[in-house]
Amino acid sequence: MSTPMGTASELPLDPRWRRAVNAVLVTWTVGLVLAEVVLQVATGAAVLLAVLLRVGGRLRLPSDVRAYVGASVGLCLWQAVSPAVALLTGAAEAWPRGARYGQVLDSVAGAAAACVGAAGVPWLLLAGVLAGGWLVAALLGMFQNRVRWSVELPAFLKLNLGRLHENFGTEESPRYAAGGFFSHRLRFAHGAIAALGPALAVLGGAEHARRRVLAGAVVMGMLLSIYNAFARAALGAALLVSVVALLLLVQGSARKVGLALLFALVAVVSMSPAWRARMEKALGNLYGGEREHAMVVGWSLVREHPLTGVGFGNHKPAALATQDETGITDLLATDSHNLWLTVWAETGLVGLLLTLAVHGFLGRALIRRYREGSLAATGALLSWVGFHILAMVHYLPFHSSVYLSFSLVWGLGLCEGSERLRGGAARPALDALTEAPGAAPYPRAPPGAEASNTRR
């Protein structure tokens, strides 16, 4: 039943290690739906476990995963020292605030997930938690969209209830922002893009019809959640990722039905007065609006400090220092509303090159495993595509809940997949793009073969 993939096989570990890894991965998956603090606790535990496995000599990873882990560690270290470099060079006047600086750990989250996942992943348990959690979150979002949320939330969750009171409709027919358990519509909607990839992969590649039906329900729930959150970029990214998944993984009438459903969703969006108003503002926001304003200020920071940047976490104080000249507001100063521009402004050319290396190594490793037939890698690759679509207009690492959601999916995609896609027929489009003329193809799984999975 097994055809070896180029990924790490399960490590021969004591059962206590495996239980610890399972607990961390399940907690992390719960955090994708429930709360940012759960994600942060699980990430910290994963990093600690990964370090212990490495120090104890128990960790064995393929070369492409090692490259991704090495680049991630390098980026994290540079982010950690960049504020000190900025202070020494005069690019910054103070150390960044603690909460923002603490996000350096997020940079190694995906690498940590890949490392601990080498001990074995409880695939069906994680899939069940993710599917059940997102279906409940989608139902909660439907309620929040129609009813003004009035339940007071615990203070330690640090959730802004006002986020659920934003009305994108009219006084007569209000449509409130839906934020799910996060009570923040953008965290809710952007996190959905991370989880959408695995759901689409199961929908297009699972062998069992019941799993495909459940995956389809989860996909529709996520799309509905994004719709109810009035997140324009997230909805566009979700639609594009869904189209890519249909073209790569589905054929025949199923593909036509899927595309028809997506067109129906677009029609529903166009008929919604609230959404029409949102879309009309989108172009103005990019050209001459708030996003362009933030990007212009980001470019000014890059021009002043191109090599070392203003220090990780220092974008806001550096941008506000130009307020008299640029008129930047407190809200817009948080980042440049673009991943690459913000990275360059904060961590300079060094940080930009390291970030390029991280995503380059990650993309290459995921494509390799996708072509070998890994279902987990297929979902992670779709999420990676969605991340970079969103990254054109958002700096996603600003919200740890969003970035850590993507990181878990990416890390699991580098582990041994739970099952294989059917043969090679579902992958001709990407194969044509990734195989150079005359190059030897990666090994293929025979029709019907599945990856080894001893932890079902």
Residue pairs with C-beta under 8 A, 6 or more apart in sequence:
1 449
1 450
1 452
2 449
2 450
2 451
2 452
3 373
3 420
3 445
3 446
3 449
3 450
3 451
4 452
5 369
5 372
5 373
5 374
5 416
5 417
5 451
6 62
6 64
6 368
6 369
6 372
6 442
6 443
7 62
7 65
7 369
7 374
7 377
7 414
7 415
7 416
7 417
8 60
8 61
8 62
8 65
8 117
8 118
8 414
8 415
8 416
9 118
9 416
9 452
10 118
10 119
10 120
10 416
10 454
10 455
11 53
11 58
11 59
11 60
11 118
11 119
11 120
13 58
13 119
17 49
17 53
17 58
17 119
18 119
18 120
20 49
21 49
21 116
21 117
21 119
21 120
22 120
22 122
22 125
24 42
24 45
24 46
24 49
24 116
25 42
25 46
25 113
25 116
25 117
25 121
25 122
25 126
25 408
25 412
26 122
26 125
26 126
26 129
27 38
27 41
27 42
27 45
28 38
28 39
28 42
28 43
28 46
28 113
28 404
28 408
29 126
29 129
29 130
29 133
29 408
30 38
30 129
30 133
31 37
31 38
31 39
31 40
31 41
31 42
31 401
31 404
31 405
32 39
32 130
32 133
32 191
32 194
32 195
32 405
32 408
33 130
33 133
33 134
33 136
33 137
33 180
33 181
34 133
34 181
35 157
35 181
35 182
35 401
36 182
36 187
36 399
36 400
36 401
36 404
37 156
37 157
39 400
39 401
39 404
39 405
40 400
40 404
43 105
43 106
43 109
43 112
43 404
43 407
44 105
46 109
46 112
46 113
46 115
46 116
47 105
47 108
47 109
47 112
49 112
49 115
49 116
50 59
50 111
50 112
50 115
50 116
53 59
53 115
53 116
53 118
53 119
54 115
59 115
59 118
60 118
61 69
61 114
61 115
61 118
62 365
64 361
64 364
64 365
64 368
65 114
65 365
65 414
67 361
67 365
68 110
68 111
68 114
68 358
68 361
68 362
68 365
68 414
69 108
69 111
69 114
69 115
71 354
71 357
71 358
71 361
72 107
72 108
72 110
72 111
72 358
73 108
73 111
74 354
74 357
75 107
75 351
75 354
75 355
75 357
75 358
76 104
76 105
76 107
76 108
78 347
78 350
78 351
78 354
79 104
79 107
79 312
79 347
79 351
80 104
80 312
82 308
82 309
82 311
82 312
82 346
82 347
82 348
82 350
82 351
83 92
83 95
83 96
83 101
83 311
83 312
83 313
83 314
84 311
85 91
85 308
85 311
86 92
86 305
86 308
86 309
86 310
86 311
86 314
87 93
87 94
87 95
87 311
89 305
89 308
91 304
91 305
91 308
91 309
91 310
91 311
91 318
92 310
92 311
92 314
92 317
92 318
93 317
94 317
95 101
95 311
96 311
96 312
96 313
96 314
96 317
97 313
100 313
100 316
101 312
101 313
103 313
103 397
103 400
103 403
104 312
106 397
106 400
106 403
106 404
106 407
107 358
107 397
109 403
109 404
109 407
109 408
109 411
110 362
110 406
110 407
110 408
110 410
110 411
111 411
112 411
113 407
113 408
113 410
113 411
113 412
114 410
114 411
114 412
114 414
114 415
115 411
117 411
117 412
117 414
117 415
118 415
120 454
120 455
121 376
121 412
121 415
121 416
121 418
121 455
122 455
123 376
123 418
123 453
123 455
123 456
124 418
124 456
126 412
127 198
127 202
127 418
130 195
130 198
130 199
130 218
131 199
131 214
131 215
131 217
131 218
134 192
134 195
134 199
134 218
134 221
134 222
134 225
135 217
135 218
135 221
137 180
137 181
137 188
137 221
137 225
138 180
138 221
138 222
138 224
138 225
139 221
140 178
140 180
140 181
141 178
141 179
141 180
141 188
141 224
141 225
141 228
141 229
142 178
142 224
142 228
144 164
144 176
144 177
144 178
144 179
144 180
144 228
145 175
145 176
145 177
145 178
145 228
146 175
146 176
147 176
148 164
148 165
148 174
148 176
149 161
149 164
149 165
149 176
149 183
152 161
153 159
153 161
153 183
159 182
159 183
159 184
160 183
160 184
161 183
163 177
163 179
163 183
163 184
163 185
164 176
164 177
164 178
164 179
164 183
165 176
165 177
166 176
166 177
166 185
166 230
167 174
167 175
167 176
167 177
168 175
168 176
168 177
168 230
168 274
168 277
168 278
169 175
169 176
169 273
169 274
170 273
175 230
175 274
177 185
177 229
177 230
178 185
178 188
178 225
178 228
178 229
179 185
179 187
179 188
179 229
180 188
180 225
181 188
182 188
182 191
182 401
184 399
185 229
185 230
185 231
186 229
186 231
186 234
186 394
186 399
186 402
187 399
187 401
187 402
188 225
188 229
188 231
189 225
189 226
189 229
189 231
189 234
189 235
190 231
190 234
190 390
190 394
190 396
190 399
190 402
191 401
191 402
191 405
192 222
192 225
192 226
192 234
192 238
193 226
193 234
193 237
193 238
193 241
193 383
193 386
193 387
193 390
193 406
194 383
194 386
194 387
194 402
194 405
194 406
194 408
194 409
195 218
195 222
195 383
195 405
195 409
196 219
196 222
196 223
196 238
196 241
196 242
196 382
196 383
196 386
197 241
197 245
197 378
197 379
197 380
197 381
197 382
197 383
197 384
197 385
197 386
197 409
198 376
198 379
198 380
198 382
198 383
198 409
199 215
199 218
199 219
199 222
199 379
200 215
200 219
200 241
200 242
200 245
200 249
200 379
200 382
201 245
201 249
201 375
201 376
201 378
201 379
201 382
202 211
202 212
202 214
202 215
202 375
202 379
203 212
203 215
203 216
203 219
203 245
203 249
204 245
204 246
204 248
204 249
204 250
204 378
204 421
204 426
205 249
205 375
205 378
205 419
205 421
205 422
205 426
206 212
206 215
206 375
206 419
207 419
207 422
207 450
219 242
222 238
223 235
223 238
223 242
223 265
226 234
226 235
226 238
227 235
227 265
227 268
227 269
227 275
230 274
230 275
230 278
232 278
232 279
232 282
233 389
233 390
233 393
233 394
234 390
235 269
236 389
237 386
237 389
237 390
238 386
239 262
239 265
239 266
240 385
240 386
240 389
241 382
241 383
241 385
241 386
241 389
242 258
242 262
243 259
243 262
244 382
244 385
245 382
246 255
246 258
246 259
246 262
247 255
247 429
248 426
248 427
248 429
248 430
249 378
249 421
249 426
250 258
250 426
251 425
251 426
269 275
269 279
270 276
281 289
285 291
285 292
286 292
286 393
290 332
290 337
291 337
291 393
293 326
293 327
293 328
293 332
294 319
294 328
294 332
294 333
294 335
294 336
294 337
295 336
295 337
295 338
295 341
296 326
297 319
297 322
297 326
297 328
297 332
297 333
297 336
298 315
298 319
298 335
298 336
298 337
298 338
298 341
298 342
298 344
298 345
299 336
299 341
300 322
300 326
301 309
301 310
301 315
301 318
301 319
301 322
301 336
301 345
302 309
302 341
302 344
302 345
305 345
305 348
306 344
306 348
306 349
307 348
307 349
307 350
308 347
308 348
308 349
308 350
309 344
309 345
309 346
309 347
309 348
309 351
310 318
310 345
310 346
311 346
311 347
312 346
312 347
312 351
313 346
314 346
315 333
315 334
315 335
315 336
315 342
315 345
315 346
316 330
316 333
316 334
316 335
318 345
319 326
319 328
319 332
319 333
320 328
320 330
320 333
322 328
323 333
334 395
334 398
335 342
335 395
335 398
336 342
336 345
336 395
337 393
337 394
337 395
338 391
338 392
338 393
338 394
338 395
339 355
339 388
339 391
339 392
339 394
339 395
339 396
339 397
340 352
340 355
340 391
342 395
343 351
343 352
343 355
344 351
344 352
347 354
347 355
359 384
359 388
362 384
362 410
362 414
363 381
363 384
365 414
366 377
366 380
366 381
366 384
366 410
366 413
366 414
367 381
367 430
367 434
368 377
368 442
369 376
369 377
369 413
369 414
369 417
370 377
370 378
370 381
370 427
370 430
371 427
371 430
371 431
371 434
371 441
371 442
371 444
372 442
372 443
372 444
372 445
373 417
373 420
373 421
373 424
373 444
373 445
373 449
373 451
374 413
374 416
374 417
374 420
374 451
375 417
375 418
375 419
375 420
375 421
375 451
376 412
376 413
376 415
376 416
376 417
376 418
377 413
377 414
377 417
378 413
378 421
379 409
379 413
380 409
380 410
380 412
380 413
380 414
381 413
383 406
383 409
383 410
383 413
384 406
384 410
387 396
387 406
390 396
396 402
396 403
396 406
397 403
416 451
416 452
416 453
417 451
417 453
418 451
418 453
418 456
419 450
419 451
419 453
420 445
420 449
420 450
420 451
421 427
421 445
422 447
422 448
423 444
423 445
423 446
423 447
423 448
424 431
424 444
424 445
431 441
435 441
445 451
